[in-house]
């Protein structure tokens, strides 16, 4: 096992630019199975990890991440930031061209950031650039961003896998559609997309980085059945499977022809308590819920042991993490707290989540565990669209929401505390705005988050986020269930392809040894 620290097929019209790659892998073509259906090929307009993953070999950002999610230069070679984190100046890599021959330069960077900053475009990632006031082409290879207000997380935000550089020509071209035909600067060139079935890329012969790409192309196959993915891996019809279901870990690990790639994740799984409901307005009830759930047992049941008990609202490998004392499993204390709050006989709630296997198991586990403190839990595993409407519809408020517990998992793909604490625990993040499904609001927490955001000083940011984590942990708006590890299965001679802590995967350096 390698441990890194840090088909459904349908009859659909293919969107083809280059000759179709063979779906049967050979020594120079890599095949990857994914469990998601791609709804677009434009990362600017997607929140899906699968879109970010398949895009990272085709499209690049100004700043990237290494395998531990530490920021590294990508299309920007270096950068400077003023003292109050409002002006960011980037020296861009020279000699880089997009796949259509367009030069990558400061004008190209400006076109892309302007597209993301223009809120009227209604792109799903527009909010990440809402703070941008002005973009400037200082010279051909120097690009400058000026913000409306201090934003200490700007560099990490630019490293987010969705903040990619499209070819300006592809964005402006009449009849062009970057949601179906992306044009980037990466080591691979878009080849074909058959929605719901497959996506493929081919080697870029003009790539700027020496020694890459190492394979002729990559095929991505949508395979919803996990057992089918593993069978394909063992038959060499695929060489990388992501995600690898924890329950199939041992099946792959037992065969020396394959490697398990496992990385500590930055996704924290939670069950948010609807604090607009009277029982959850009592902090004793919220503490009781955290004590009544055996987190170690949960990790065994749902993730086959591949995860850790949370010790903060954010995962330990997120920037500015501050450790708190984990909530132990203490059923007797939980019962005493419920009685003290006037709920010795419990109450009835609905727990809602996705109908995926892991969330269905989570709902069933919570139903059993909370039953021990006399809480009657009606579980509601939903299709993704129904869940989205239920949790994120424009008419959703704490008062109108009928769920008592809402399952969720947030991964800050910037690697920064801001993009976990602000979406999930700030007042501005209350659904449907972002991801605060507990309808939790604490002005002191908001102030800490704002303080961390409004500084570029590491010490200031660390202190602010430590304060926020402490208060959130004490307020207990959610049941913190697990920080899950990210798992993938791979052929043993495959290198340069690996899961990332945020739930995406990287393949730009793929090669066979």
DOVEXDREN-507605 format. One record per residue (C-alpha): residue in one letter; x, y, z. Coordinates in steps of 0.2 Angstrom, whole numbers. Example, Ala and Ser with C-alpha at 12.3 -4.5 7.8 and 13.67 -1.06 7.14 Angstrom:
REM DOVEXDREN-507605
+--------+-------+-------+-------+
! residu !     u !     v !     w !
+--------+-------+-------+-------+
!      a !    62 !   -22 !    39 !
!      s !    68 !    -5 !    36 !
+--------+-------+-------+-------+
***
This chain:
REM DOVEXDREN-507605
+--------+-------+-------+-------+
! residu !     u !     v !     w !
+--------+-------+-------+-------+
!      x !     0 !     0 !     0 !
!      x !     6 !    17 !    -4 !
!      x !     1 !    30 !     9 !
!      x !     4 !    48 !     5 !
!      x !     4 !    61 !    19 !
!      x !     1 !    77 !    14 !
!      x !  -104 !     9 !   -84 !
!      x !  -116 !    15 !   -86 !
!      x !  -115 !    16 !  -105 !
!      x !  -128 !    25 !  -115 !
!      x !  -132 !    29 !  -133 !
!      x !  -126 !    47 !  -134 !
!      x !  -119 !    58 !  -148 !
!      x !  -100 !    60 !  -145 !
!      x !   -92 !    77 !  -145 !
!      x !   -76 !    73 !  -154 !
!      x !   -61 !    84 !  -160 !
!      x !   -47 !    71 !  -162 !
!      x !   -48 !    53 !  -167 !
!      x !   -56 !    42 !  -154 !
!      x !   -45 !    34 !  -141 !
!      x !   -47 !    15 !  -139 !
!      x !   -56 !    11 !  -123 !
!      x !   -45 !    -4 !  -121 !
!      x !   -29 !     2 !  -112 !
!      x !   -12 !    -2 !  -119 !
!      x !     6 !     2 !  -113 !
!      x !     4 !    20 !  -117 !
!      x !   -14 !    24 !  -113 !
!      x !   -21 !    25 !   -96 !
!      x !   -39 !    21 !   -92 !
!      x !   -47 !    28 !   -76 !
!      x !   -64 !    24 !   -69 !
!      x !   -74 !    37 !   -60 !
!      x !   -91 !    35 !   -51 !
!      x !   -98 !    52 !   -57 !
!      x !  -107 !    58 !   -72 !
!      x !  -100 !    74 !   -79 !
!      x !  -113 !    88 !   -81 !
!      x !  -100 !   100 !   -89 !
!      x !   -82 !   102 !   -94 !
!      x !   -81 !   120 !   -88 !
!      x !   -73 !   120 !   -70 !
!      x !   -79 !   138 !   -69 !
!      x !   -97 !   132 !   -69 !
!      x !   -95 !   116 !   -58 !
!      x !   -94 !   111 !   -40 !
!      x !   -91 !    93 !   -44 !
!      x !   -74 !    85 !   -39 !
!      x !   -75 !    74 !   -55 !
!      x !   -75 !    89 !   -66 !
!      x !   -60 !    97 !   -57 !
!      x !   -51 !    80 !   -58 !
!      x !   -53 !    77 !   -76 !
!      x !   -49 !    95 !   -80 !
!      x !   -32 !    96 !   -71 !
!      x !   -23 !    87 !   -85 !
!      x !   -30 !    99 !   -98 !
!      x !   -32 !   116 !   -90 !
!      x !   -20 !   124 !   -77 !
!      x !   -21 !   138 !   -64 !
!      x !   -10 !   152 !   -60 !
!      x !    -5 !   143 !   -44 !
!      x !    -6 !   124 !   -41 !
!      x !    -5 !   111 !   -26 !
!      x !     7 !    97 !   -23 !
!      x !     1 !    81 !   -17 !
!      x !     0 !    88 !     1 !
!      x !   -10 !   103 !    -5 !
!      x !     4 !   115 !    -2 !
!      x !     4 !   129 !   -15 !
!      x !    17 !   128 !   -29 !
!      x !    19 !   139 !   -45 !
!      x !    10 !   134 !   -60 !
!      x !     6 !   146 !   -74 !
!      x !    12 !   160 !   -62 !
!      x !    31 !   158 !   -58 !
!      x !    30 !   170 !   -43 !
!      x !    19 !   183 !   -34 !
!      x !    20 !   197 !   -22 !
!      x !     6 !   203 !   -10 !
!      x !     4 !   220 !    -2 !
!      x !     4 !   221 !    17 !
!      x !   -15 !   222 !    18 !
!      x !   -19 !   208 !     6 !
!      x !   -28 !   219 !    -7 !
!      x !   -15 !   219 !   -22 !
!      x !    -8 !   203 !   -29 !
!      x !     5 !   204 !   -43 !
!      x !    10 !   189 !   -53 !
!      x !    25 !   185 !   -64 !
!      x !    19 !   173 !   -77 !
!      x !    28 !   159 !   -85 !
!      x !    34 !   163 !  -103 !
!      x !    33 !   153 !  -118 !
!      x !    17 !   144 !  -114 !
!      x !     3 !   142 !  -127 !
!      x !   -15 !   136 !  -126 !
!      x !   -19 !   120 !  -136 !
!      x !   -27 !   131 !  -150 !
!      x !   -10 !   141 !  -152 !
!      x !   -16 !   156 !  -142 !
!      x !    -2 !   163 !  -131 !
!      x !    -4 !   162 !  -112 !
!      x !     0 !   179 !  -106 !
!      x !    -7 !   193 !   -94 !
!      x !   -21 !   197 !  -106 !
!      x !   -27 !   179 !  -105 !
!      x !   -26 !   178 !   -86 !
!      x !   -36 !   194 !   -86 !
!      x !   -50 !   187 !   -97 !
!      x !   -52 !   172 !   -86 !
!      x !   -52 !   181 !   -69 !
!      x !   -64 !   194 !   -77 !
!      x !   -76 !   180 !   -82 !
!      x !   -76 !   173 !   -64 !
!      x !   -77 !   190 !   -56 !
!      x !   -92 !   196 !   -67 !
!      x !  -107 !   190 !   -55 !
!      x !  -119 !   192 !   -70 !
!      x !  -112 !   177 !   -78 !
!      x !  -120 !   166 !   -65 !
!      x !  -106 !   153 !   -65 !
!      x !  -106 !   141 !   -50 !
!      x !   -88 !   148 !   -46 !
!      x !   -92 !   167 !   -48 !
!      x !   -93 !   169 !   -29 !
!      x !   -75 !   164 !   -27 !
!      x !   -70 !   180 !   -36 !
!      x !   -83 !   191 !   -29 !
!      x !   -70 !   201 !   -20 !
!      x !   -61 !   206 !   -36 !
!      x !   -62 !   225 !   -39 !
!      x !   -50 !   227 !   -54 !
!      x !   -38 !   216 !   -65 !
!      x !   -23 !   224 !   -74 !
!      x !   -11 !   219 !   -88 !
!      x !     5 !   227 !   -81 !
!      x !    15 !   220 !   -96 !
!      x !    14 !   205 !  -106 !
!      x !    20 !   193 !   -92 !
!      x !    14 !   203 !   -77 !
!      x !    -4 !   202 !   -71 !
!      x !   -11 !   211 !   -56 !
!      x !   -27 !   209 !   -46 !
!      x !   -34 !   223 !   -34 !
!      x !   -47 !   218 !   -22 !
!      x !   -62 !   227 !   -15 !
!      x !   -56 !   223 !     3 !
!      x !   -42 !   213 !    11 !
!      x !   -43 !   195 !     8 !
!      x !   -30 !   184 !    15 !
!      x !   -35 !   168 !     7 !
!      x !   -34 !   175 !   -11 !
!      x !   -18 !   165 !   -16 !
!      x !   -26 !   149 !    -9 !
!      x !   -42 !   153 !   -18 !
!      x !   -33 !   155 !   -35 !
!      x !   -26 !   138 !   -32 !
!      x !   -43 !   130 !   -31 !
!      x !   -45 !   117 !   -44 !
!      x !   -59 !   126 !   -53 !
!      x !   -50 !   143 !   -55 !
!      x !   -42 !   137 !   -72 !
!      x !   -36 !   147 !   -87 !
!      x !   -47 !   144 !  -103 !
!      x !   -40 !   150 !  -120 !
!      x !   -47 !   167 !  -123 !
!      x !   -51 !   162 !  -141 !
!      x !   -61 !   148 !  -135 !
!      x !   -71 !   159 !  -123 !
!      x !   -74 !   172 !  -137 !
!      x !   -77 !   161 !  -152 !
!      x !   -94 !   161 !  -160 !
!      x !  -102 !   145 !  -158 !
!      x !   -89 !   139 !  -146 !
!      x !   -94 !   131 !  -130 !
!      x !   -81 !   128 !  -117 !
!      x !   -93 !   117 !  -107 !
!      x !   -91 !   104 !  -121 !
!      x !   -74 !   108 !  -128 !
!      x !   -61 !   115 !  -115 !
!      x !   -45 !   122 !  -122 !
!      x !   -31 !   124 !  -109 !
!      x !   -12 !   124 !  -107 !
!      x !   -10 !   107 !   -99 !
!      x !     0 !    91 !  -104 !
!      x !   -16 !    84 !  -112 !
!      x !   -28 !    90 !  -125 !
!      x !   -47 !    87 !  -125 !
!      x !   -52 !    73 !  -137 !
!      x !   -69 !    67 !  -134 !
!      x !   -84 !    67 !  -122 !
!      x !   -99 !    55 !  -123 !
!      x !  -110 !    62 !  -108 !
!      x !  -114 !    48 !   -96 !
!      x !  -101 !    36 !  -103 !
!      x !   -83 !    42 !  -107 !
!      x !   -71 !    57 !  -108 !
!      x !   -54 !    56 !  -116 !
!      x !   -38 !    66 !  -118 !
!      x !   -23 !    64 !  -129 !
!      x !    -5 !    70 !  -127 !
!      x !     0 !    88 !  -130 !
!      x !    15 !    88 !  -141 !
!      x !    19 !   106 !  -137 !
!      x !    18 !   106 !  -118 !
!      x !    29 !   118 !  -110 !
!      x !    36 !   107 !   -96 !
!      x !    50 !    95 !  -101 !
!      x !    47 !    76 !  -100 !
!      x !    28 !    77 !  -100 !
!      x !    17 !    70 !  -104 !
!      x !    23 !    52 !  -102 !
!      x !     7 !    43 !  -109 !
!      x !    -1 !    45 !  -126 !
!      x !   -18 !    48 !  -118 !
!      x !   -30 !    45 !  -104 !
!      x !   -48 !    38 !  -105 !
!      x !   -60 !    41 !   -91 !
!      x !   -75 !    29 !   -90 !
!      x !   -90 !    32 !   -79 !
!      x !   -93 !    16 !   -69 !
!      x !  -106 !    17 !   -56 !
!      x !  -105 !     0 !   -49 !
!      x !   -89 !    -1 !   -38 !
!      x !   -88 !   -20 !   -40 !
!      x !   -87 !   -17 !   -59 !
!      x !   -73 !    -5 !   -57 !
!      x !   -63 !   -17 !   -47 !
!      x !   -66 !   -31 !   -60 !
!      x !   -60 !   -19 !   -73 !
!      x !   -44 !   -15 !   -63 !
!      x !   -40 !   -34 !   -61 !
!      x !   -43 !   -37 !   -79 !
!      x !   -32 !   -22 !   -84 !
!      x !   -46 !   -14 !   -93 !
!      x !   -43 !     1 !   -81 !
!      x !   -27 !     5 !   -71 !
!      x !   -33 !    18 !   -59 !
!      x !   -50 !    17 !   -49 !
!      x !   -56 !    32 !   -40 !
!      x !   -64 !    33 !   -27 !
!      x !   -60 !    15 !   -20 !
!      x !   -74 !    10 !    -9 !
!      x !   -67 !     6 !     9 !
!      x !   -76 !   -10 !     9 !
!      x !   -66 !   -16 !    -6 !
!      x !   -49 !   -11 !     1 !
!      x !   -44 !   -28 !     6 !
!      x !   -49 !   -36 !   -11 !
!      x !   -36 !   -24 !   -20 !
!      x !   -23 !   -24 !    -6 !
!      x !   -22 !   -43 !    -6 !
!      x !   -15 !   -43 !   -24 !
!      x !     3 !   -38 !   -27 !
!      x !    -1 !   -32 !   -44 !
!      x !   -10 !   -17 !   -37 !
!      x !    -7 !    -3 !   -25 !
!      x !   -19 !     5 !   -13 !
!      x !   -16 !    24 !   -13 !
!      x !   -22 !    32 !     3 !
!      x !   -21 !    50 !     9 !
!      x !   -28 !    59 !    24 !
!      x !   -43 !    69 !    18 !
!      x !   -48 !    86 !    22 !
!      x !   -67 !    82 !    21 !
!      x !   -75 !    82 !    37 !
!      x !   -92 !    72 !    38 !
!      x !  -105 !    80 !    49 !
!      x !  -124 !    78 !    53 !
!      x !  -130 !    96 !    55 !
!      x !  -143 !   100 !    68 !
!      x !  -156 !   112 !    63 !
!      x !  -154 !   125 !    76 !
!      x !  -171 !   133 !    71 !
!      x !  -179 !   119 !    80 !
!      x !  -182 !   121 !    98 !
!      x !  -173 !   105 !   105 !
!      x !  -157 !   110 !    96 !
!      x !  -158 !   128 !   103 !
!      x !  -152 !   120 !   119 !
!      x !  -133 !   117 !   120 !
!      x !  -136 !   102 !   131 !
!      x !  -145 !    93 !   118 !
!      x !  -132 !    97 !   105 !
!      x !  -118 !    90 !   117 !
!      x !  -129 !    75 !   120 !
!      x !  -130 !    71 !   102 !
!      x !  -111 !    72 !   100 !
!      x !  -108 !    61 !   115 !
!      x !  -121 !    48 !   110 !
!      x !  -113 !    44 !    93 !
!      x !   -98 !    32 !    94 !
!      x !   -87 !    40 !    81 !
!      x !   -74 !    26 !    81 !
!      x !   -88 !    13 !    78 !
!      x !   -95 !    25 !    64 !
!      x !   -78 !    25 !    55 !
!      x !   -77 !     6 !    55 !
!      x !   -95 !     4 !    49 !
!      x !   -95 !    17 !    35 !
!      x !   -77 !    19 !    31 !
!      x !   -70 !     2 !    36 !
!      x !   -58 !    11 !    48 !
!      x !   -51 !    23 !    35 !
!      x !   -53 !    39 !    44 !
!      x !   -50 !    48 !    60 !
!      x !   -61 !    55 !    74 !
!      x !   -62 !    74 !    71 !
!      x !   -53 !    85 !    84 !
!      x !   -59 !   102 !    76 !
!      x !   -72 !   108 !    64 !
!      x !   -59 !   107 !    51 !
!      x !   -47 !    93 !    46 !
!      x !   -30 !    91 !    54 !
!      x !   -21 !    94 !    37 !
!      x !   -30 !   110 !    33 !
!      x !   -20 !   126 !    35 !
!      x !   -23 !   135 !    52 !
!      x !   -30 !   119 !    60 !
!      x !   -31 !   121 !    79 !
!      x !   -34 !   105 !    89 !
!      x !   -48 !   104 !   101 !
!      x !   -53 !    89 !   113 !
!      x !   -62 !    76 !   104 !
!      x !   -80 !    72 !   110 !
!      x !   -79 !    55 !   118 !
!      x !   -93 !    42 !   116 !
!      x !  -102 !    44 !   133 !
!      x !  -119 !    37 !   133 !
!      x !  -123 !    40 !   151 !
!      x !  -118 !    58 !   151 !
!      x !  -128 !    60 !   135 !
!      x !  -143 !    53 !   144 !
!      x !  -140 !    64 !   159 !
!      x !  -139 !    80 !   148 !
!      x !  -155 !    75 !   138 !
!      x !  -164 !    73 !   155 !
!      x !  -157 !    89 !   161 !
!      x !  -164 !    98 !   146 !
!      x !  -181 !    91 !   148 !
!      x !  -180 !    77 !   135 !
!      x !  -177 !    61 !   145 !
!      x !  -190 !    53 !   134 !
!      x !  -182 !    60 !   118 !
!      x !  -191 !    67 !   103 !
!      x !  -194 !    63 !    85 !
!      x !  -184 !    70 !    70 !
!      x !  -180 !    67 !    52 !
!      x !  -162 !    64 !    46 !
!      x !  -159 !    67 !    28 !
!      x !  -145 !    64 !    16 !
!      x !  -140 !    56 !    -1 !
!      x !  -145 !    39 !    -5 !
!      x !  -127 !    34 !    -9 !
!      x !  -121 !    18 !     1 !
!      x !  -110 !    28 !    13 !
!      x !  -124 !    41 !    17 !
!      x !  -137 !    27 !    19 !
!      x !  -126 !    18 !    31 !
!      x !  -123 !    34 !    40 !
!      x !  -142 !    37 !    42 !
!      x !  -145 !    20 !    48 !
!      x !  -130 !    21 !    61 !
!      x !  -137 !    38 !    68 !
!      x !  -154 !    30 !    69 !
!      x !  -147 !    16 !    80 !
!      x !  -136 !    27 !    90 !
!      x !  -148 !    41 !    94 !
!      x !  -161 !    28 !    98 !
!      x !  -151 !    25 !   114 !
!      x !  -155 !    42 !   121 !
!      x !  -174 !    39 !   115 !
!      x !  -173 !    50 !   100 !
!      x !  -184 !    43 !    86 !
!      x !  -175 !    46 !    69 !
!      x !  -184 !    44 !    53 !
!      x !  -171 !    42 !    39 !
!      x !  -173 !    49 !    22 !
!      x !  -160 !    45 !     9 !
!      x !  -163 !    55 !    -6 !
!      x !  -158 !    56 !   -24 !
!      x !  -145 !    70 !   -27 !
!      x !  -158 !    82 !   -36 !
!      x !  -170 !    80 !   -22 !
!      x !  -157 !    83 !    -9 !
!      x !  -151 !    98 !   -18 !
!      x !  -169 !   105 !   -19 !
!      x !  -172 !   100 !     0 !
!      x !  -157 !   108 !     7 !
!      x !  -152 !   122 !    -6 !
!      x !  -169 !   128 !   -13 !
!      x !  -171 !   147 !   -13 !
!      x !  -186 !   146 !    -1 !
!      x !  -176 !   136 !    12 !
!      x !  -175 !   143 !    30 !
!      x !  -172 !   136 !    47 !
!      x !  -191 !   139 !    50 !
!      x !  -197 !   131 !    34 !
!      x !  -184 !   116 !    34 !
!      x !  -192 !   101 !    41 !
!      x !  -176 !    90 !    43 !
!      x !  -169 !    89 !    60 !
!      x !  -152 !    82 !    54 !
!      x !  -144 !    85 !    38 !
!      x !  -129 !    75 !    32 !
!      x !  -115 !    83 !    24 !
!      x !   -96 !    83 !    20 !
!      x !   -86 !    99 !    16 !
!      x !   -69 !    99 !     8 !
!      x !   -60 !   115 !     7 !
!      x !   -52 !   113 !   -10 !
!      x !   -41 !   129 !    -7 !
!      x !   -33 !   120 !     8 !
!      x !   -36 !   135 !    19 !
!      x !   -47 !   136 !    35 !
!      x !   -57 !   151 !    27 !
!      x !   -65 !   140 !    14 !
!      x !   -71 !   128 !    27 !
!      x !   -76 !   139 !    42 !
!      x !   -84 !   152 !    31 !
!      x !   -95 !   141 !    20 !
!      x !  -100 !   129 !    34 !
!      x !  -101 !   139 !    50 !
!      x !  -103 !   158 !    46 !
!      x !  -119 !   167 !    46 !
!      x !  -116 !   172 !    28 !
!      x !  -115 !   153 !    24 !
!      x !  -132 !   148 !    30 !
!      x !  -141 !   139 !    16 !
!      x !  -146 !   141 !     3 !
!      x !  -131 !   154 !     2 !
!      x !  -117 !   141 !     4 !
!      x !  -117 !   126 !    16 !
!      x !  -121 !   130 !    34 !
!      x !  -135 !   118 !    36 !
!      x !  -137 !   120 !    54 !
!      x !  -143 !   138 !    52 !
!      x !  -129 !   142 !    65 !
!      x !  -125 !   160 !    69 !
!      x !  -113 !   167 !    81 !
!      x !  -107 !   185 !    79 !
!      x !   -91 !   181 !    88 !
!      x !   -87 !   167 !    76 !
!      x !   -91 !   178 !    61 !
!      x !   -79 !   191 !    68 !
!      x !   -65 !   179 !    70 !
!      x !   -68 !   173 !    52 !
!      x !   -68 !   190 !    46 !
!      x !   -52 !   194 !    55 !
!      x !   -43 !   179 !    47 !
!      x !   -49 !   184 !    30 !
!      x !   -44 !   202 !    31 !
!      x !   -26 !   199 !    34 !
!      x !   -11 !   192 !    25 !
!      x !    -1 !   189 !    41 !
!      x !     1 !   171 !    45 !
!      x !     1 !   174 !    64 !
!      x !   -15 !   185 !    63 !
!      x !   -24 !   172 !    53 !
!      x !   -19 !   158 !    63 !
!      x !   -25 !   166 !    79 !
!      x !   -41 !   171 !    71 !
!      x !   -45 !   154 !    65 !
!      x !   -40 !   146 !    81 !
!      x !   -53 !   157 !    90 !
!      x !   -66 !   153 !    78 !
!      x !   -63 !   134 !    79 !
!      x !   -64 !   135 !    98 !
!      x !   -80 !   144 !    99 !
!      x !   -88 !   132 !    85 !
!      x !   -82 !   117 !    94 !
!      x !   -90 !   123 !   111 !
!      x !  -106 !   128 !   102 !
!      x !  -108 !   111 !    94 !
!      x !  -120 !   115 !    79 !
!      x !  -116 !    98 !    71 !
!      x !  -111 !    80 !    75 !
!      x !   -93 !    79 !    69 !
!      x !   -93 !    61 !    63 !
!      x !   -76 !    58 !    54 !
!      x !   -62 !    65 !    43 !
!      x !   -61 !    52 !    30 !
!      x !   -46 !    46 !    21 !
!      x !   -46 !    46 !     2 !
!      x !   -43 !    30 !    -7 !
!      x !   -39 !    24 !   -24 !
!      x !   -33 !     8 !   -32 !
!      x !   -20 !     7 !   -45 !
!      x !    -9 !    -5 !   -56 !
!      x !     7 !    -6 !   -47 !
!      x !    18 !     0 !   -61 !
!      x !     8 !    16 !   -63 !
!      x !    15 !    32 !   -56 !
!      x !    11 !    51 !   -56 !
!      x !    -8 !    48 !   -53 !
!      x !   -14 !    50 !   -35 !
!      x !   -29 !    55 !   -24 !
!      x !   -29 !    73 !   -17 !
!      x !   -34 !    77 !     1 !
!      x !   -49 !    87 !    -5 !
!      x !   -57 !    72 !   -14 !
!      x !   -50 !    76 !   -32 !
!      x !   -36 !    66 !   -40 !
!      x !   -21 !    71 !   -51 !
!      x !   -15 !    63 !   -67 !
!      x !    -5 !    76 !   -76 !
!      x !    12 !    67 !   -72 !
!      x !     5 !    49 !   -76 !
!      x !    17 !    36 !   -83 !
!      x !    20 !    18 !   -82 !
!      x !    37 !    12 !   -74 !
+--------+-------+-------+-------+
***
